[in-house]
């Protein structure tokens, strides 16, 4: 698998949006229209925070969409807010076609965003409570072996 933000063949916002619409559980319950999801994905791509894993045939296997925030309140309430270099990596979406891809997505995010000290996101809500994980805990939670 190509574990990079870019593949041998460039991935487009339309391709990532189609992947999210197909594999993101929330999209099955309350799908976004194409005219909403494609610009949303394109925004992350313009920041360089759309991380994609593809297989040898350049088919998408996993996607992380993230941004950087200084205050946890900016995550759920700060749509399209990004503070480069901020210590919290807000994960807006993390979707894998297969569970085995998830640790690879985490490893890529950690290596591409070395300044991030904690990860948070509405994808980590438990019982309505927002969770934030230190990077080391995040590594252990997903079984990532790199520091």
Residue frames as a rotation matrix with the C-alpha (Angstrom) as fourth column:
UNK 1
0.574 0.819 0.000 0.00
0.819 -0.574 0.000 0.00
0.000 0.000 -1.000 0.00
UNK 2
-0.319 -0.596 0.737 1.07
0.521 -0.760 -0.389 3.55
0.792 0.260 0.553 -0.64
UNK 3
0.331 0.412 -0.849 1.02
0.944 -0.156 0.292 5.16
-0.012 -0.898 -0.440 2.79
UNK 4
-0.796 -0.587 -0.147 1.42
0.574 -0.809 0.127 8.75
-0.193 0.016 0.981 1.74
UNK 5
-0.143 0.741 -0.656 -0.67
0.082 -0.651 -0.754 11.86
-0.986 -0.162 0.032 1.26
UNK 6
0.209 0.193 -0.959 -0.09
-0.920 -0.294 -0.260 11.59
-0.332 0.936 0.116 -2.45
UNK 7
0.492 -0.005 0.871 -0.08
0.108 0.993 -0.055 8.52
-0.864 0.121 0.489 -4.64
UNK 8
-0.600 -0.703 0.382 1.66
0.450 0.098 0.888 7.66
-0.661 0.705 0.258 -7.88
UNK 9
-0.489 0.571 0.659 -1.53
0.636 -0.285 0.718 8.90
0.597 0.770 -0.224 -9.49
UNK 10
-0.946 0.075 0.315 -2.96
-0.242 -0.810 -0.534 12.12
0.215 -0.581 0.785 -7.99
UNK 11
-0.480 0.826 -0.296 -6.11
0.877 0.448 -0.173 11.69
-0.011 -0.343 -0.939 -5.93
UNK 12
-0.647 0.320 0.692 -8.85
0.069 -0.879 0.471 14.27
0.760 0.353 0.547 -6.51
UNK 13
-0.823 0.434 0.367 -11.36
-0.531 -0.357 -0.769 15.80
-0.202 -0.827 0.524 -4.10
UNK 14
0.125 0.898 -0.421 -14.11
-0.958 0.219 0.183 14.05
0.257 0.381 0.888 -6.06
UNK 15
-0.047 -0.211 -0.976 -12.45
-0.132 0.970 -0.203 10.64
0.990 0.120 -0.073 -5.53
UNK 16
-0.941 -0.317 -0.114 -11.95
0.083 0.108 -0.991 11.26
0.327 -0.942 -0.075 -1.80
UNK 17
-0.532 0.818 0.219 -15.54
-0.826 -0.444 -0.348 12.52
-0.187 -0.366 0.912 -1.45
UNK 18
0.229 0.606 -0.762 -16.86
-0.728 0.626 0.280 9.41
0.647 0.490 0.584 -3.23
UNK 19
-0.461 -0.477 -0.749 -14.79
0.162 0.784 -0.599 7.22
0.873 -0.398 -0.284 -0.88
UNK 20
-0.978 0.100 0.185 -16.16
-0.208 -0.321 -0.924 9.05
-0.033 -0.942 0.334 2.18
UNK 21
-0.191 0.978 -0.088 -19.74
-0.981 -0.188 0.049 8.83
0.031 0.096 0.995 0.92
UNK 22
0.223 0.264 -0.939 -19.34
-0.444 0.885 0.143 5.08
0.868 0.384 0.314 0.43
UNK 23
-0.118 -0.437 -0.892 -17.41
0.452 0.776 -0.440 4.09
0.884 -0.455 0.106 3.58
UNK 24
-0.904 -0.168 0.393 -18.14
-0.234 -0.576 -0.783 6.74
0.358 -0.800 0.482 6.25
UNK 25
-0.675 0.671 -0.306 -20.88
0.737 0.633 -0.239 5.37
0.034 -0.387 -0.922 8.53
UNK 26
-0.396 0.526 -0.753 -22.45
0.238 -0.733 -0.637 8.83
-0.887 -0.431 0.165 9.01
UNK 27
-0.745 0.069 -0.664 -22.80
-0.609 -0.478 0.633 9.27
-0.273 0.876 0.398 5.26
UNK 28
-0.847 0.477 -0.237 -25.07
0.280 0.777 0.563 6.24
0.453 0.411 -0.791 5.09
UNK 29
-0.341 0.732 -0.590 -27.41
0.892 0.054 -0.449 7.67
-0.297 -0.679 -0.671 7.74
UNK 30
0.652 0.488 -0.581 -27.39
0.330 -0.872 -0.362 11.33
-0.683 0.044 -0.729 6.68
UNK 31
0.031 -0.737 0.675 -25.55
0.970 0.185 0.158 11.74
-0.242 0.650 0.720 3.36
UNK 32
-0.110 -0.193 -0.975 -24.07
0.002 -0.981 0.194 15.03
-0.994 0.019 0.108 2.24
UNK 33
0.922 0.372 0.108 -24.82
0.147 -0.078 -0.986 16.30
-0.358 0.925 -0.127 -1.21
UNK 34
0.318 -0.835 0.449 -21.90
0.948 0.274 -0.162 16.27
0.012 0.478 0.879 -3.64
UNK 35
0.275 -0.192 0.942 -21.91
0.342 -0.897 -0.282 20.09
0.899 0.399 -0.181 -3.83
UNK 36
0.844 -0.025 0.535 -21.21
-0.487 -0.454 0.746 20.17
0.224 -0.891 -0.395 -0.07
UNK 37
0.824 -0.494 0.277 -18.75
0.154 0.666 0.730 17.32
-0.545 -0.559 0.625 0.42
UNK 38
0.491 -0.681 0.543 -16.43
0.829 0.175 -0.531 17.98
0.267 0.711 0.651 -2.54
UNK 39
0.394 -0.384 0.835 -15.59
-0.116 -0.922 -0.369 21.59
0.912 0.048 -0.408 -1.50
UNK 40
0.857 -0.066 0.511 -15.17
-0.511 0.008 0.859 20.40
-0.061 -0.998 -0.027 2.11
UNK 41
0.709 -0.622 0.332 -12.62
0.554 0.783 0.284 17.77
-0.436 -0.017 0.900 1.02
UNK 42
0.441 -0.538 0.718 -10.94
0.645 -0.366 -0.671 20.26
0.624 0.759 0.186 -1.35
UNK 43
0.738 -0.156 0.656 -10.41
-0.458 -0.830 0.318 22.65
0.495 -0.536 -0.684 1.59
UNK 44
0.773 -0.472 0.423 -8.46
-0.173 0.485 0.857 19.96
-0.610 -0.736 0.294 3.49
UNK 45
0.544 -0.578 0.609 -6.50
0.830 0.478 -0.287 19.17
-0.125 0.661 0.740 0.33
UNK 46
0.593 -0.308 0.744 -5.57
0.182 -0.849 -0.496 22.86
0.784 0.429 -0.448 -0.02
UNK 47
0.746 -0.310 0.590 -4.21
-0.666 -0.378 0.643 22.78
0.024 -0.872 -0.488 3.56
UNK 48
-0.192 -0.789 -0.584 -2.25
-0.618 0.559 -0.552 19.61
0.762 0.255 -0.595 2.89
UNK 49
-0.669 -0.002 0.743 -4.15
-0.701 0.334 -0.630 17.86
-0.247 -0.942 -0.225 5.71
UNK 50
0.669 0.736 -0.101 -6.04
-0.721 0.610 -0.328 15.36
-0.180 0.292 0.939 3.58
UNK 51
-0.469 -0.858 0.209 -4.04
-0.810 0.513 0.286 12.17
-0.353 -0.035 -0.935 4.04
UNK 52
0.616 0.702 -0.357 -4.82
-0.785 0.510 -0.352 9.23
-0.065 0.497 0.865 1.78
UNK 53
-0.431 -0.649 0.627 -3.70
-0.433 0.758 0.488 5.61
-0.792 -0.061 -0.608 1.65
UNK 54
0.451 0.512 -0.731 -4.01
-0.891 0.214 -0.400 3.83
-0.048 0.832 0.553 -1.68
UNK 55
0.565 -0.277 0.777 -3.26
0.072 0.955 0.289 0.30
-0.822 -0.108 0.560 -2.77
UNK 56
-0.473 -0.860 0.193 -0.93
0.234 0.089 0.968 -0.67
-0.849 0.503 0.159 -5.61
UNK 57
-0.342 0.445 0.828 -3.77
0.937 0.094 0.337 -0.05
0.072 0.891 -0.449 -8.09
UNK 58
-0.959 -0.114 0.260 -4.16
0.090 -0.991 -0.103 3.52
0.269 -0.075 0.960 -6.76
UNK 59
0.076 0.996 -0.050 -7.56
0.287 0.026 0.957 2.71
0.955 -0.088 -0.284 -5.22
UNK 60
-0.265 -0.124 0.956 -8.24
-0.716 -0.639 -0.282 4.61
0.646 -0.759 0.081 -2.00
UNK 61
-0.188 0.124 -0.974 -8.13
0.447 0.894 0.028 2.43
0.874 -0.430 -0.224 1.12
UNK 62
0.174 0.249 -0.953 -8.22
0.979 -0.148 0.140 5.10
-0.106 -0.957 -0.269 3.83
UNK 63
-0.032 -0.091 0.995 -8.56
0.385 -0.920 -0.072 8.84
0.922 0.381 0.064 4.40
UNK 64
-0.105 0.020 -0.994 -7.83
0.945 -0.309 -0.106 11.26
-0.309 -0.951 0.013 7.26
UNK 65
0.129 0.146 0.981 -9.12
0.440 -0.895 0.075 14.84
0.889 0.422 -0.180 7.12
UNK 66
0.224 -0.128 -0.966 -7.61
0.970 -0.069 0.234 16.97
-0.096 -0.989 0.109 9.86
UNK 67
0.381 -0.172 0.908 -6.83
0.166 -0.954 -0.251 20.53
0.909 0.246 -0.335 10.91
UNK 68
-0.463 -0.687 -0.560 -4.97
0.734 0.057 -0.677 22.23
0.497 -0.725 0.477 13.71
UNK 69
0.513 0.689 0.512 -6.57
0.142 -0.657 0.741 24.09
0.847 -0.307 -0.435 16.60
UNK 70
-0.600 -0.729 0.328 -5.35
-0.164 -0.289 -0.943 25.76
0.783 -0.620 0.054 19.81
UNK 71
-0.644 0.495 0.583 -8.54
-0.712 -0.109 -0.693 25.39
-0.280 -0.862 0.423 21.84
UNK 72
-0.897 0.295 0.328 -10.68
0.313 0.950 0.003 22.26
-0.311 0.105 -0.945 21.99
UNK 73
-0.013 0.950 -0.312 -13.82
0.248 -0.299 -0.922 24.42
-0.969 -0.089 -0.231 21.60
UNK 74
-0.158 -0.111 -0.981 -12.61
-0.786 -0.587 0.193 25.41
-0.598 0.802 0.006 18.12
UNK 75
-0.934 -0.243 0.262 -13.01
-0.076 0.852 0.519 21.84
-0.349 0.465 -0.814 16.93
UNK 76
-0.448 0.820 0.356 -16.74
0.849 0.515 -0.119 21.23
-0.281 0.249 -0.927 16.79
UNK 77
0.510 0.696 -0.505 -17.59
0.557 -0.715 -0.422 24.94
-0.655 -0.066 -0.753 16.58
UNK 78
0.107 -0.592 -0.799 -14.83
-0.382 -0.766 0.517 26.14
-0.918 0.250 -0.308 14.27
UNK 79
0.549 0.143 0.823 -15.70
0.596 0.624 -0.506 24.69
-0.586 0.768 0.258 10.88
UNK 80
0.618 -0.428 0.659 -13.09
0.607 -0.272 -0.746 25.71
0.499 0.862 0.092 8.32
UNK 81
0.815 -0.448 0.369 -10.88
-0.572 -0.724 0.385 27.05
0.095 -0.525 -0.846 11.11
UNK 82
0.707 -0.680 -0.192 -7.25
0.638 0.731 -0.242 26.03
0.306 0.049 0.951 10.97
UNK 83
0.838 -0.534 0.111 -4.28
-0.528 -0.743 0.411 27.37
-0.137 -0.404 -0.905 12.93
UNK 84
0.614 -0.649 -0.449 -1.04
-0.006 0.565 -0.825 26.04
0.789 0.510 0.343 11.37
UNK 85
-0.425 -0.905 -0.023 1.34
-0.095 0.069 -0.993 24.70
0.900 -0.420 -0.115 13.99
UNK 86
0.126 0.549 0.826 -1.32
-0.924 -0.237 0.299 24.50
0.360 -0.802 0.477 16.73
UNK 87
-0.700 -0.617 0.359 -0.82
-0.713 0.622 -0.322 21.65
-0.024 -0.482 -0.876 19.22
UNK 88
-0.218 0.694 0.686 -4.19
-0.219 0.651 -0.727 19.91
-0.951 -0.309 0.010 18.79
UNK 89
-0.963 -0.028 -0.268 -4.85
-0.267 0.248 0.931 17.84
0.041 0.968 -0.246 15.71
UNK 90
-0.184 0.970 0.159 -8.62
-0.588 0.021 -0.809 17.94
-0.788 -0.243 0.566 15.14
UNK 91
-0.967 -0.098 0.235 -9.72
0.093 0.723 0.684 14.90
-0.237 0.683 -0.691 13.12
UNK 92
-0.356 0.873 -0.335 -12.83
-0.852 -0.450 -0.267 15.77
-0.384 0.190 0.904 11.13
UNK 93
0.792 0.573 -0.213 -12.93
-0.610 0.725 -0.319 12.38
-0.028 0.382 0.924 9.42
UNK 94
-0.511 -0.854 0.099 -10.97
-0.817 0.519 0.253 9.17
-0.268 0.048 -0.962 9.56
UNK 95
0.611 0.788 0.075 -12.31
-0.650 0.554 -0.520 6.42
-0.451 0.269 0.851 7.34
UNK 96
-0.611 -0.792 -0.008 -10.78
-0.687 0.525 0.502 3.10
-0.393 0.313 -0.865 6.34
UNK 97
0.048 0.589 -0.807 -12.08
-0.849 0.449 0.277 0.48
0.526 0.672 0.522 3.96
UNK 98
0.415 -0.020 -0.909 -10.69
0.280 0.954 0.107 -2.21
0.865 -0.300 0.402 6.27
UNK 99
0.999 0.028 0.032 -9.85
-0.021 -0.314 0.949 -1.99
0.037 -0.949 -0.313 10.01
UNK 100
0.435 -0.900 0.011 -6.22
0.829 0.406 0.386 -2.98
-0.352 -0.159 0.922 9.32
UNK 101
0.032 -0.398 0.917 -5.73
0.730 -0.617 -0.293 0.33
0.683 0.679 0.271 7.47
UNK 102
0.874 0.447 0.191 -6.62
0.212 -0.704 0.678 2.44
0.438 -0.552 -0.710 10.54
UNK 103
0.617 -0.699 -0.362 -3.22
0.448 -0.066 0.892 2.13
-0.647 -0.712 0.272 12.30
UNK 104
-0.262 -0.708 0.656 -1.53
0.959 -0.117 0.258 3.09
-0.106 0.697 0.710 9.02
UNK 105
0.348 0.468 0.812 -3.68
0.533 -0.812 0.239 6.23
0.771 0.350 -0.532 8.81
UNK 106
0.984 0.004 -0.178 -2.72
0.161 -0.440 0.883 7.15
-0.075 -0.898 -0.434 12.37
UNK 107
0.220 -0.976 0.010 0.98
0.731 0.172 0.660 6.55
-0.646 -0.137 0.751 11.66
UNK 108
-0.187 -0.248 0.951 0.81
0.893 -0.447 0.059 8.83
0.410 0.860 0.305 8.61
UNK 109
0.706 0.518 0.484 -0.95
0.273 -0.829 0.488 11.58
0.654 -0.212 -0.726 10.57
UNK 110
0.851 -0.426 -0.307 1.63
0.277 -0.131 0.952 11.38
-0.446 -0.895 0.007 13.35
UNK 111
-0.085 -0.957 0.278 4.57
0.849 0.077 0.523 11.50
-0.522 0.280 0.806 10.93
UNK 112
-0.154 0.080 0.985 3.07
0.800 -0.575 0.172 14.28
0.580 0.815 0.024 8.75
UNK 113
0.515 0.427 0.744 2.01
-0.100 -0.832 0.546 16.37
0.851 -0.356 -0.385 11.76
UNK 114
-0.144 -0.667 -0.731 4.95
0.660 0.485 -0.573 16.05
0.737 -0.565 0.371 14.21
UNK 115
-0.807 -0.179 0.563 4.00
-0.179 -0.834 -0.522 19.27
0.563 -0.522 0.641 16.06
UNK 116
0.207 0.974 0.094 0.67
-0.497 0.022 0.868 17.80
0.843 -0.226 0.488 17.22
UNK 117
-0.778 -0.467 0.421 0.69
-0.566 0.230 -0.792 16.96
0.273 -0.854 -0.443 20.94
UNK 118
-0.564 0.693 0.449 -2.94
-0.087 0.490 -0.867 15.75
-0.821 -0.528 -0.216 21.21
UNK 119
-0.916 0.400 -0.044 -5.56
0.010 0.133 0.991 14.39
0.402 0.907 -0.126 18.86
UNK 120
-0.571 0.820 -0.039 -9.26
0.020 -0.033 -0.999 15.10
-0.821 -0.571 0.003 19.20
UNK 121
-0.895 0.335 -0.293 -12.34
-0.376 -0.213 0.902 15.14
0.240 0.918 0.317 17.04
UNK 122
-0.055 0.960 0.276 -16.04
-0.975 0.008 -0.223 14.52
-0.216 -0.281 0.935 16.98
UNK 123
0.220 0.058 -0.974 -15.12
-0.527 0.847 -0.069 11.09
0.821 0.529 0.217 15.60
UNK 124
-0.675 -0.534 -0.509 -13.98
0.158 0.570 -0.806 10.29
0.721 -0.625 -0.300 19.15
UNK 125
-0.256 0.671 0.696 -17.25
-0.878 -0.463 0.124 11.20
0.405 -0.579 0.707 20.92
UNK 126
-0.689 0.110 -0.716 -18.22
0.291 0.947 -0.134 8.67
0.664 -0.300 -0.685 23.56
UNK 127
-0.177 0.722 -0.669 -21.54
0.984 0.123 -0.128 9.01
-0.010 -0.681 -0.732 25.31
UNK 128
0.749 0.509 0.424 -21.85
0.566 -0.824 -0.011 12.57
0.344 0.248 -0.906 24.02
UNK 129
0.762 -0.546 -0.349 -18.53
0.007 -0.532 0.847 13.53
-0.648 -0.647 -0.401 25.63
UNK 130
0.827 -0.533 -0.178 -15.68
-0.344 -0.230 -0.910 14.87
0.444 0.814 -0.374 23.53
UNK 131
0.789 -0.612 0.048 -12.42
0.384 0.554 0.739 12.98
-0.479 -0.564 0.672 24.03
UNK 132
0.706 -0.692 -0.153 -8.87
-0.623 -0.504 -0.598 14.20
0.337 0.517 -0.787 23.47
UNK 133
0.910 -0.414 -0.014 -5.89
0.394 0.857 0.333 11.82
-0.126 -0.308 0.943 23.43
UNK 134
0.341 -0.893 -0.292 -2.21
-0.582 -0.445 0.680 12.59
-0.738 -0.062 -0.672 23.97
UNK 135
0.259 -0.282 -0.924 -0.18
-0.932 0.180 -0.316 11.43
0.255 0.943 -0.216 20.98
UNK 136
-0.778 -0.627 0.050 1.32
-0.612 0.736 -0.289 8.50
0.144 -0.255 -0.956 22.95
UNK 137
-0.413 0.719 0.559 -2.13
-0.247 0.502 -0.829 7.25
-0.877 -0.480 -0.029 23.98
UNK 138
0.510 0.580 -0.635 -3.32
-0.733 -0.094 -0.674 7.60
-0.451 0.809 0.377 20.41
UNK 139
-0.257 -0.709 -0.656 -0.38
-0.894 0.432 -0.116 5.46
0.366 0.557 -0.746 19.28
UNK 140
-0.926 -0.113 0.359 -1.23
-0.290 0.822 -0.489 2.72
-0.240 -0.558 -0.795 21.79
UNK 141
-0.103 0.989 0.107 -4.98
-0.449 0.050 -0.892 2.91
-0.888 -0.139 0.439 21.11
UNK 142
0.733 0.386 -0.561 -4.48
-0.646 0.136 -0.751 2.15
-0.214 0.913 0.349 17.43
UNK 143
0.733 -0.462 0.499 -1.46
0.318 0.881 0.350 -0.11
-0.601 -0.098 0.793 17.84
UNK 144
0.857 -0.497 0.137 0.93
-0.110 -0.435 -0.894 2.25
0.504 0.751 -0.427 16.05
UNK 145
0.689 -0.630 -0.359 4.51
0.720 0.540 0.436 1.27
-0.081 -0.559 0.825 16.85
UNK 146
-0.138 -0.783 0.606 6.39
0.697 -0.511 -0.503 4.35
0.704 0.353 0.616 15.68
UNK 147
-0.541 -0.123 -0.832 7.13
0.786 -0.426 -0.448 7.14
-0.299 -0.896 0.327 18.21
